[in-house]
Amino acid sequence: MDSNKYSLNNLQHEATAPHRFLQAMRSRSKGSEYMMTPKSHRIISCPEGDLFLDCRLISGGHILLAIAAYSFHIWDLRAPQPVQVWSIAMEFTYLLMYSVMSAEELRILLPGQVIDDRAELYILTYNHESSNVAMKKIMLGAWPPDQDPIFTVSTNLFCYTYNSILYLCDLEREQVFQWSISVTDNLEIMLDEPSGLLLLISPSKVYCYDLNIKDLMKPESAHTSPQIQPLSPLLPKFVFDIPGSQDILQYTVIDVRRQAIWYHQSHFPRLFDICFSRPHGDWSPQANNSTFYSYKISLPIENGDAGRVEFISRHTPPMHHDYVADLAIYAYRVSCGRIFKTFYESSAPPTCVQVMFWDVEDAGSRDRSSEAYVQVELVFPSPAAWANGDTTISVDPVCGRVCYLADDFSSIAIVDYLDPYVDQ
């Protein structure tokens, strides 16, 4: 194929894909045939003797990140056959997150080994044009040995909590600040850049901490401060009650999610959901249905408003299956100004992923009526790999593509739900 023609076709497809996928979901959601079947799919095989642990699609669907037990890989998916543009043989714990630094660069964070209770963090900077990767390692504070901490990333800052300690890592200056906190039931964390506050969200309260980030990041302290700062106590500046929390606490399964999460970056940092299911002692099929309470955080302002958490809406997504199934609320994504929620049934190897969004112009809109919901089921060409109720499914509504671990974790399926663009 002529390279200029190929490039033009790709540009046309990329430019039209977000709205075409949005329209395809609308069309399917309104009828009885709510399922969308694959238009095409490809397979990436893991190196011999290795197994995939995790994979992530970069927004736009061009780049796929994948971590295996003994290696890490970056693929370019624009060609008919995926092209591996970079790989390294190293043992990483899991693919923690990435952040888009600019149109040219992508930052990838990978935890390594835990040494003397401190974790290695590898920072990879990938250049799209050259496919070159710069890598450096820094040491974090204490790190849980067998699970993710509650964490967030914001530009050059990485923040997480573990064992009642709040850690803030400056990725550029390679410094770690730490504070002891009394909050132990937080399920979500976010950095609110406009106010400089760090927010911890539990099922019943929002705790707001002033970290004096601007003072901490002053250039003059970069070369005089130790890498790990002394531990000091930190009390919240504000604490807000969450309306309806007494009802929520009557449930067994509770999760808090920012709106929207793009690999732990907040697009709307003062909006969040609490998802809950299964009242205590109720094991009926209906009890598995997940309900979302949506909230908005209003911070104190100078005119006397004390700040609060506002209840926005309640919604229970319809279950398309009549069997008992747990829902794993997997991730939120953003496309065309809409917040996309993706979830799958985790009682058996998933054969599809549910995708849902509020069909309003502003993703942070207060219009959360059931009539504004669009929900479809993206059907897989083969079941996802599944172990102990867990798997990896990466959905990108920007391009209408899904990647998931398959074949007992020995491969990654790349599934497209849009036909290639055809010039009318």
N, C-alpha and C positions, 0 to 999 in steps of 0.2 A: 504493500500500500504506500502511496506517495506520502512522504512525511508531512508536507504542508497540508494536504487534504486530511490526513489523520489528525493533525493538530487542530484544524478547524472543526472537524467533527466532535472532537473532545470538548473544545470550548463551547460549542453549541449545546452539547449534552449537559455540561456542567452548569451553564447559565440557566437552562430550562428545567433541570431536574428537581430543584426544591419545590417549585409550583406544580410541576406535573405529578410529583409524588403526593403532594397535598390534595390535589384534585382527584387522584386515583383513590385515596383513602376516603374522601368525601363520597365518591360514587359508590364504593363498596359498603360503606357504613349505613347508607340509607336503605339498601335493599336487604333481602333475606340472605343473600350470598355475601356474608361479611368477611370471607376468607380471600386473601390475595395469594396466588400461587407464583412460584418463581418463573421469571422469564429466561434466566440462565444461571448456571452455577459452575464454579471452578473449585479445585482442590489443591491445597498446599500440603505436602508430606513433610513430616518431621525427620531430621537426620536420623540415620540408623542408630539404634541404641539409646535414643532420647525420646521424651514425651513432652508435649506441650502442656503448660500450666495455665497460661493466660494469654489473651489477645485483645487488642484495642484498635478500632478504626479511628483515624484522625478525621475531624469534621471535613466533609467534602469527599471522603471515600478514596482519596488517592493513595494514602499511606496506611499500611498495616504494621502495627508493632506486635511482636509475639515473644514470649519468654518460655523457654523449655527448662527442663531440669538442669541441663548443663550448658545452656547457650541462650543468646538473645539475638533477635533478627529484626530487620526492617525491610519491608517489601514495598515496591511501587506497583500498584494495581491498575495503572492506566492501560497497559498493553494487554492484548488478549491473554497472554500467559504472564502471571505475576513474575516480576523481576526482583530478585534479592539484591538490594543495593548496599547492605552492610550487615555484618554479623560478628559476634565475638563468642569465643568459648569460655564462659565463666559461669559460676554458680551464683545466681541471684535468688533471693527469697521469693519475690513476686514482682510483678509490674505495678508499681505504686501509683504513678500518675504521670501526666505530661502537661505542659503548658505551652501555648503558642507565644513565642517571644516577639515575632515579627512575621511579615510575609515570607521572609527567607529562612527563618530559624525556628526550630522546635526544641524545647527542653524536655528531657525524659528523666525521671527520678526512679532509681532502682535500689532498694535496700539490699545490702550484702550480708555479711556474717555479723553476729553479735559477739563482741570481744570485750571481756571484763565488764559485762552489763551495758556496754555502749555499742550502738549499731553503726555499721558502715553505711554511708549513703553515696551512691555513685550518681553523678550528674552528667548526663550526656547532652551535648548540644549538636543537633543534626542540621546541616545546611542543605536545603532542598535543591539548590542549583548544582552544587558540586558533589552532593551525596557524601561529603566528608563528615566525620563525627569527632568532636573533641570531648574527651572524658576526664573528669577529675573526681577525687574521692574526699569526702569530709567525714568527720566523726560526730554523730549525734549524741544526745543524752541516753538515758535508759530507754529500752525498747522491748515491747512484749515479745517473747520468744516464738509464739505459735499463732499469732493473729494480728490483724491490722489494728493500729490504734485509731482513735477518733482524730481526724486530721483535716487540714485544708491547705491550699496554696494560693498565694496572691503575689504576682509578679516575682520579686526576688525573696519573698518570705515563705517559709514552710513552718506550719504550726501544728502541734499535736499534744494530746494529753495522755498520761499513763501514770497509774498509781498515785493519783491526786497531785500530780505535778504537771504544770503547763510549760511546754517547751516552744520557744520561738527561734528559728534558725534563719540567719541571714545567709542566703546561698552565695552571694557575691563575695562577702567579706569572710565567710566561713566561720562565723561566730554563732554561739548558741546561748540564749538567755533562758533562765528557768525561774519559775515561781511555784510555791506551794499553794494549792487552792483547796477549799473545803467541799466543793461540789464533786459528788461521786456518781450521780445518775445521769450525767449529760450523754445524749445520743447524737448530737450534732454540734459542729463548731464552724464558725465563719469569721472572717476578718472583714469589717465594714470600713472600706478605705476612706469614704468621705468624712466619717466621724473619727477615724482612728481607733475605734473600739473593737474589741474582740468579744464575740457573742457565743455563749454556751447555752444550748437548748436542751432541757430535760422534758419529760412528758407533762410536767406541771408548771415549770417556770423558765424564764429567759434571764440569764445572768450576763450583765454587761461589764466588761473590764477595760479600764484605760491603761494601756501598756506604754504610753509615751513613746510611740514608735518613732516619731520624728527625732526625738532626743537620742534614742538608742542608735539611730542610723547616722548620727553626725559623723562626717568624714574624719574629724580630728581624733576620734576614739578608735579608728580602725586598726592602728598599729600599736596602740598602747594597752588595749584591753586583752585579757586572756581569751582563748577560744571558748572555754566553758565558763560562763559567768557564775558568781556565787548564788546559791539558792536563797531566795527571800520570799516572805509571805505576800500574798496578793488578795485583797478583798474586792468584791464587785462594787462598781460605782453605782449601778442601778440594778434592781431586781423586779421583774414584771411577772405577775400571775398570768397563766394561760387560761382563757375562758373555756369552760367545758371540760377541764382536766379531771374533775371528779368522775365524770362519766367515762372518760378514756381509761382511767386507772382501774376500771372494773373489767378490763379485757386482758387476755393472756399475752397476745402478740402485739407489740407496740413498736413502731419505727418512726423516726423523724427524718424528713428530707427537705433540703433546701430547694427553692425554685429559682433557677433550675441548676442542676448539677451538670457541669461538663467536666467530668473527671476531677471533681472536687474543686472547681472554680465557680464562684457565685456570679451569675449574670444578674439576678435580682436578689441581692443579699439580705433584704429585709422581709422577704416572703418565704414561708415554709409550710410544709404539710406535716400533719401527724396521721399516720396510717395505722389502723388497729383492726383486729379481728379476734374471734373466739372469746366470748364472755367466760369468766371463770366457771368451770364445771359444765359448760355447754359444748358437747361434742357432736351436735347435729350437723348435717351438711350445710345448712344455711349459716351456721356460725363461722364457717370458713370465709365467707364473703368479706372482702376488705372494704373498709370505709375510710374516706379521706376527709379530715378537717383541714381547711386552708386558713392561714393566718397572715397578718401583716404586722411587723414591728414598727411602732412610731417612737422615735427617740426623743428625749427631752429637748426643748428648744428655749431660746431666750425669752419668749413672750409669756412664759409661765406654764406652758403645757408640761405636765410631769412625765409624759411618755406612757405607753401602754402597749399591750398586744391586742389587736383587733381580730375578731372572728370574721372570716369572709364567707365561707360556704361549707356545705357538707355534700359529699357525693359518694355513692356506692356503685362502682362499675358493674355492669351486668356480667354474669357468668354465662359463657356460651356452652358450657359442658354440664351434664347432669350428674357427674360423679364427684365424689369428695376429693378435693384437691387443695393443697396449700398454694398460695401465690407468693412468689419471691419478687418483691418490688425491686427491680434490678437497677434502673438508672433513669435520670431525666436528661433530655436533650433539648436543644433549641433550634428551630428552623422557621423561616418566614414569620418571625415574631411570635410564634406559638411555643408553648412548653409541651414537649412530648414525654409521656410516661410510658415506660416499657416494663412488662412483667411477664413471667412465665410460671407454669404450674410445676411445682417441685416435688410432687409425690412419685414421679416416674421420669425416665429420660424425656426431656421436652421434644415435641414434634412441631412446635410452633412458638411464636412469641406474640403477645398482645401489645398493640401500640395504640395509645389514646392521646388526644389533645383537645384543649378548649379552642373552638374555632372562633376566636375573636382577634381583632387586629393587634391589640396590645397584650403581650403574654402576662403582664402584671395586672390585667383588668379585674375589676370587681365583679364583672358579669360571669358568674359561675353556675348558671342554670343548667339543668340536665340537657335541655334542648341544644345547648351550645357544644355538647360533647360529640366527638367523632372517634370511633373505636373500630379497629379491624384486627384480624388475626393473620400474621405472616406465616405461611405454611413452609416447613423445611422439606428439602428433598430427601433427607434421611434424619433419623433422630440425633440429637446432640449427645455427646459423651456426658456421662453422669456418674458421680461418685459421692455417696453419702448425702444425697439431696442437693449437690452443688454442681455447677457447670459455669461456663463463660459464654455469654451471648452479647455481641456488640452491635448495636443498631445505630445507623446514621440516617436520619430522615432528610438530611441535606441532599443525599444522592439516591435514596431508596435502596440501600444496601445493608445486608446483615452478614456478619462473620461469626462463626461459632466453632467450638472445639468438637471434633467428630471422631468416629472410629476408635473408641477407647483411648482418646487423647493422642493418637498418632497422626492426626491431620487437622487442618482448618478448612472448613467449608466457607466459600465466598459466594453469597447468593444475591442476585440482583432482581428487584421487583419492578423495574422499569425497562421498557425496550429502549434500544439506542435511539437517539434523536434523529428524526427524518425531516429534512427541510421540505416544507409544504410548497 
